[in-house]
Amino acid sequence: MLFFKPLVLLGIVLLNYVYSQSGYSNVADSIQILNTDPVIENSSANKDTWTGLDKGYHLVGSMIFMIGTAKGFQQYTSCDHQQSVIYGSGITLSLGMGKEIYDSKQKDNHFSYKDLVADIIGLAIGILILNID
């Protein structure tokens, strides 16, 4: 349970950075992005920037999912720490890759290597946090 504090702090720092890079002047404007049509937002490759809000979601989401999955394997199965990290990493990476493949099949959408890189960075941070504990 010791890893939850750094996880929350890291998530806040990362989302704050992504928000500051998004170009919105306040929180209300940034929330407006959630009400836009994702097909229109993702229709252009130039919208897929390294500092986009979506990359923060991918990073933090994969980090949290990886930690939760690994802890779940460790707690509810007979897996040791190393096995649970491997299983959690595999499942998290598979979901990230699956989402990008799904996106590539959608009209006016594309496979984003940048999203996948953000997923992998989140996965690596999750592994680091699990090994601190």
C-alpha positions as CSV (number, residue, x, y, z in Angstrom):
1,M,0.0,0.0,0.0
2,L,3.0,2.2,0.3
3,F,3.1,2.8,-3.5
4,F,-0.3,4.6,-3.7
5,K,1.0,8.0,-2.5
6,P,3.7,8.2,-5.1
7,L,1.3,6.9,-7.7
8,V,-1.3,9.6,-7.0
9,L,1.4,12.3,-6.9
10,L,2.9,11.1,-10.1
11,G,-0.5,11.1,-11.8
12,I,-1.2,14.6,-10.6
13,V,2.1,15.9,-11.9
14,L,1.8,14.2,-15.3
15,L,-1.8,15.3,-15.8
16,N,-0.9,18.9,-14.8
17,Y,2.0,18.9,-17.3
18,V,-0.3,17.6,-20.1
19,Y,-2.9,20.2,-19.1
20,S,-0.4,23.0,-19.2
21,Q,0.7,21.9,-22.7
22,S,-2.8,21.6,-24.0
23,G,-3.2,25.4,-24.7
24,Y,-6.5,25.7,-22.7
25,S,-6.8,28.8,-20.5
26,N,-8.7,27.1,-17.7
27,V,-10.1,23.8,-16.5
28,A,-13.6,24.5,-18.0
29,D,-12.1,24.9,-21.4
30,S,-10.1,21.7,-21.0
31,I,-13.2,19.7,-20.0
32,Q,-14.8,20.9,-23.2
33,I,-12.5,18.5,-25.1
34,L,-14.4,15.6,-23.5
35,N,-17.6,16.7,-25.2
36,T,-16.1,16.8,-28.7
37,D,-16.5,14.2,-31.3
38,P,-13.5,11.9,-31.1
39,V,-13.7,10.9,-34.8
40,I,-13.3,14.6,-35.7
41,E,-10.6,15.2,-33.2
42,N,-8.5,12.2,-34.3
43,S,-9.2,12.6,-38.0
44,S,-6.0,14.5,-38.6
45,A,-2.5,13.1,-38.0
46,N,-1.3,16.6,-36.8
47,K,-3.7,16.3,-33.8
48,D,-1.6,13.4,-32.6
49,T,1.0,15.4,-30.7
50,W,3.5,14.1,-28.1
51,T,2.1,16.6,-25.5
52,G,-1.6,16.0,-26.2
53,L,-4.0,15.3,-23.4
54,D,-4.6,11.8,-24.8
55,K,-1.0,10.8,-24.1
56,G,-1.4,11.7,-20.4
57,Y,-4.5,9.5,-20.3
58,H,-2.6,6.6,-21.9
59,L,0.4,6.9,-19.6
60,V,-1.5,7.2,-16.4
61,G,-4.2,4.7,-17.4
62,S,-1.7,2.0,-18.3
63,M,0.4,2.7,-15.2
64,I,-2.7,2.3,-12.9
65,F,-4.0,-0.7,-14.9
66,M,-0.6,-2.4,-14.7
67,I,-0.2,-1.9,-11.0
68,G,-3.8,-3.1,-10.3
69,T,-3.5,-6.2,-12.5
70,A,-0.1,-7.2,-11.0
71,K,-1.3,-6.7,-7.4
72,G,-4.5,-8.6,-8.3
73,F,-2.5,-11.6,-9.6
74,Q,-0.2,-11.5,-6.6
75,Q,-3.1,-11.3,-4.1
76,Y,-5.7,-13.7,-5.7
77,T,-3.4,-16.3,-7.3
78,S,-0.4,-18.2,-6.3
79,C,1.9,-16.0,-8.3
80,D,5.0,-14.5,-6.7
81,H,6.0,-10.8,-7.2
82,Q,8.0,-11.4,-10.4
83,Q,5.3,-13.5,-12.1
84,S,2.6,-11.0,-11.3
85,V,4.6,-8.2,-12.8
86,I,5.2,-10.2,-15.9
87,Y,1.5,-11.1,-16.3
88,G,0.3,-7.6,-15.5
89,S,2.8,-6.2,-18.0
90,G,1.7,-8.6,-20.7
91,I,-2.0,-7.9,-20.2
92,T,-1.5,-4.1,-20.1
93,L,0.6,-4.1,-23.2
94,S,-1.8,-6.3,-25.0
95,L,-4.7,-4.0,-24.2
96,G,-2.8,-1.0,-25.4
97,M,-1.8,-2.7,-28.6
98,G,-5.4,-3.9,-29.1
99,K,-6.8,-0.5,-28.6
100,E,-4.5,0.9,-31.3
101,I,-5.3,-1.9,-33.7
102,Y,-9.0,-1.2,-33.1
103,D,-8.4,2.5,-33.7
104,S,-6.7,1.7,-37.0
105,K,-9.8,-0.1,-38.2
106,Q,-12.1,2.8,-37.5
107,K,-13.0,5.3,-40.2
108,D,-11.2,8.6,-39.8
109,N,-8.9,7.2,-37.2
110,H,-5.3,5.7,-37.2
111,F,-2.9,3.6,-35.3
112,S,-0.9,5.9,-33.0
113,Y,2.6,4.9,-32.2
114,K,2.7,7.9,-29.9
115,D,-0.2,6.4,-27.8
116,L,1.6,3.1,-27.7
117,V,4.8,4.8,-26.5
118,A,2.8,6.5,-23.8
119,D,1.3,3.2,-22.8
120,I,4.8,1.6,-22.6
121,I,6.2,4.5,-20.5
122,G,3.2,4.1,-18.1
123,L,3.9,0.4,-17.9
124,A,7.5,1.0,-17.1
125,I,6.6,3.6,-14.4
126,G,4.2,1.0,-13.0
127,I,6.9,-1.6,-12.8
128,L,9.2,0.9,-11.0
129,I,6.5,1.7,-8.5
130,L,5.8,-2.0,-7.8
131,N,9.5,-2.7,-7.3
132,I,9.8,0.2,-4.8
133,D,7.2,-1.4,-2.5
